[in-house]
Amino acid sequence: MSGDTLIIINPNSSETVTAGIDRAVDPLRRFGVPIRCMTLAEGPPGIESQKQADLTIAPMLQLAAAQHDAAGYVIACFGDPGLHALRDQTALPVVGIQEAAVMSALTLGQRFGVIAILPASIPRHLRAFGAMGVLDRLAGDRALGLGVADLADPDKSLAAMIATAKHLRDADGADVLIMGCAGMAHYRATLETETGLPVIEPCQAGAALALSHIALNQSHKGARHA
């Protein structure tokens, strides 16, 4: 039995990151579906390796199962840990922000560039892009060399982010950019201004896609019972 709320799960334990996700998706609340952003208390402070990502899956599945008002889920970690496991667990829509961001980017440009946080994140991204069959549309995936916690400090991160974005544009040929972490939303407008390129914030892309699935599901149920 499905509910009426979109559940967005941050698989790391940072309430600061969750608050940033909540602010990023706030404009989407105007469509009328309640959105609840949740923090996985058992997660690491930031997910920066495959091992950390994999260890969040079991507790995330438990957290998702406990949300009895869910109409759908978004996994708010770039790398989509547990995406297919959660899809196995529920018939409700389940969206990963990495997958959604790439699909959104492909509608806005020919070659997308990804701003990663750490070099260790890039192999995870490339495996996912390979599984999606989009490596021929990838211009580049470049790391800031900053951890998740550093992203909240504009003095540390904004200049590095702009420089990385311009490198993806000028050296790699990207014509659309993806912010490769859930903690970057507040830099999106500045990046678009500085680069002149469309910038995808993955939590916004994931939530928008999930909301469209929820709306269509609700419309189908309404028509069926009319």
N, C-alpha and C positions, 0 to 999 in steps of 0.2 A: 504494500500500500504506500503510495507516494504522498508527500506533503506538498508544501507550497514554497519552500525556501531553498535558495541556492546556497550551498555550503562550500566555502572556499577554505581549504586546509593549507596552512603554512607548515611544511614538515620540519622546519627547524624550531628551536625553542625561543627565538627572539620575539618578544612582544613588540619591540620597535619595528621590526620588519612587518609583522602582522598589521600594525597600525598604518604603516605606509601602504600596504596592500589595500586596506580598507579605504584609505583616502583615494587611492588610484581608481578604485571601482565605483566610488560614490556617484559619479555622473550617471552610471547605469541604473541606479535605483529609481530614476524617473520613469522607468518602464513598468514599475508596479510590483515586481517580484522581490520579496524580501531577500536580502543578501546578508549572510552571517560569515564573518572571517574568524577562523579559529587557529590557535597555536598548538602544535604538537609538543606537549611538555617533555616527552621522552626524547625529542630530537636533539641534535647538537646545536650549538649557538649559530653555526652556519654550515651549510652542506657544501663541502669543497672537494670531495673525493667520491669515487664510486662506492667505496666501503661505507662511508657515512650515509650515502643515499640509500643503499640497500638495507641498512639497519633501521631505517625509518619505516619500512614498508609494513611490518607486522603491527606495530602500534597505530599506524595511520589507518589501517583497515579496521581495527577495533574502534577507533574514534569515529570513523565514518559510519560504521554499523550502529553506533549509539545515537545517531541524529535522526530521530523518528519523524521529523518534519521535513526531511530532505526531498526536494524535487530534482536535484542534480548536484554534481560535485565538480569542483575545480581543484586540481593539485597544483599548488602555487610554488613550484620549485622548477627552475630551468634545468631540465634533465628528466622531468616527469617520472620520478621514482614511484613505483607501485601502480602506474597507470593501467597496465593490463590486468594486474591482480584485482584492482578495484572494479574494473569492468567485468571481471569474472564473478565478483561478489554481488553485484547489483545490476538490475535491468535499467536503472535510471541513467540519464546522460552523465558521462564522466569525461572531462576534458583536462588535458595536460597543457600547461602554459607554453611549453616549448613547441609542441606540435601545433597549437593554435597560432602562435606567433609566426611560425614559418608559413603556414597556410595563408595567413593574413598578408605577410610580406610578398608572397607570390602574386597577389592581386594588385600590388602597388609598384612593382618594379621587376626587372628581369633578373638581376643578380643581387642577392642579399648579403649583407655583412653583419657579423655578430660581435658585440662588445662583451667579452667574457670577463670574469673577475680575476681568475688565476690560471696560469698555464695548465695546471692539473685538471681544470674543468674541460679543456678543449677535446681531449680524446672521448669523453662521454658525449659531448655534443656531436662529434663526427660520427660516432657509432649510430646515434639516433638519426642523423641526417641520411646516413647510408641506408638505414632500415626504411626511411621514408622515400628513398629514391630521388632525393633532391640535391645530391652533391654537385651535379652539373650546373645548378643555379646558385651555388654558394660562391661568393666572391672571396670571402676570407672570414676567419674566426680569430680574433686577436684579444689577448688578455691585458687587463689593466695592471695586473700584479698586486691587486688589493684584495683583502679579505672582505667578507660580508659586513663585518662591523665597521670597516673603514668607509663604506659607502655612505654612511650617515653624516660624515664629516666633509662638507663641500670643499674645504681647503685642501684636503688630501685627494679628493676624487674628481672634482669637476674638470680641472685642467687636464688630468690624465684621460678623462672620458672624451673630451673634445678632441684632443690630439689623436686618440685611438680612432675615433669616428672619422676624422679627416684622412687618416692613413687608409682606412678601409675604402673611403671614397676615391682618393687620389691615386693610391698605389695599387689597390686591389680591384677597383672598378665597381664598387658597390653603388647601386642607385636606390637602395632602401636599407635601413639599418634596424637591427633588432637589439634591444637591451637584454643581455643574456643573464639576467638575475632579477629576482623579485624585489630587490631593494633599491631600484633605480628610478622609480616613477617620477620623482620630483625633478629630475634632470631632463625629462623628455622635451619640454618646450624649448629649453635653452639649446639642446642638441639640434633640434630642427632649425632654429634660427642660425646657429653657427655653421651648419653644414649645408643648409638648403635642401635637405633630403627628408622624405617621410621617415619617421621613427616609430617603431612598434614597441609599445610597452606590453610585455607578455601577459601580465595579470589582466589588463584591460581586454586584450585579445581573447584570452581564455574565458573570461566572464561573459563577454559579448556572445561568443559562440555557444556557451552553455545556455544562456538566456534564450537564444533563438531555438535551441532544441526543446527547452522547457515550454516555450510559447507554442510551438508546433504540436508538442505532445498534449498540452491542455486543449488546444483547438480541436485536435483529433478526438479526444475524449468527449468534448462538448458536442461535437457533431454526431458521435456515435450514440449519445444518450438523448439527442433531440427528438 
